Amino acid sequence: MFSGMAAILIKGTIDVGGVDAVWNKAMDGGRFNLFNFDPDPTVRHTFWSLFFGSLARGLGFGFNQPTCQRISSTKSLRDAYKVMLLTAPLFFLTMSLACYEGIVAYAYYQSVECDPLQSDQITNPNQIIPYMVMDIFKYLPGMPGLFMASLFSASLSTLSTGLSSMSAIFLQDIVKKIYKEEIPEMKGTVIAKLSVVVSGILACGVAMLIAQIGGTLIQITGTVLSAFGGPLAGLFLLSSLFPWANKKGALVGTLISLALCTWLGMGSSFSKTLKKTPWLPPASTDHCPVDNLTSWVENMKV
């Protein structure tokens, strides 16, 4: 995963002209507007929304089932602390590299003066990085394959962890609650494996539905995860900080929070009256192929 990201970052930075050139082009294109302190909550990207939103999302990562399952697999609480202290900076590094990858993509297409999205060479912003990989590595056989391997390594590792966690929850919290007697180990293994298959099929169905929403993948993913991660983090904080809380109140509060967060997430994706955050200025299209520019101009006239 890291080798694929490193290959894109190194080659893209070299093609642009170095780190300074990437930084300058990103600054001129408005990609480093990090200190927008606008208090308006309807503006999507401000310092406040990104800081507090990332903080809340980080709490959700600490309380979700895959994280709890990993913590429970450690030998001691001290080992669990070590894992969390190691994970936090590595996660920050991974997210920073992903952000820099987007900046390199913008700087590259600004340097070649042909924005692929504006010139209709691609139809979806999620296609920019794969398109750039095919562009910068077109003379290096095997490099696009490395990118695909890193992409699938990242997605499949996360997916396998989620499916394993769903299987553990289904077996422990549902099956064993229904059947009061002890379940044989072989039977429990079969049930767990079948639940993984069913969960995988459901996940594929959800992915097909999400694909119809439109927009950038990071925005869709953040919306979906926040709708569930926020109530989950609230449930854990309630149980740890308020000893007088009971299970009925916790359940009702979590369900209400889940419904509200889901309503907000769906509204942000499908509402026709919502004030959309304007797109950042695109890269130049001065040197795009004539056929692509012609179709782009015709679409603009329409």
Buried (B, 14 or more C-beta within 10 A) or exposed (E): BEEBBEBBBEBBBEBBBEBEBBBBBBEEBEBEEEEEEEEEEEEBEBBBBEEEBEEBBBBBBBBBBBBBBBBEEBEEEEEBEEBBEEBEEEEEEBEEBEEBBBBBBBBBBBBBEBBBBBBBBBEEBBEBBBBBBEBBBEEEEEBBEBBEEBBEBBEEEEBEBBBBBBBBBBBEEEBBEEEEEEBEEEEBEEBBEEBBEEBBEEBEEEEEEBEEEEBEEEBBEBBBBBBBBBBBBBBBEBEEEEEEBEEEEBEEBBEEBBEEBBEBBEEBBEEEEEEEEEEEEBBBBEEBEEEBBEBBEEEEEE
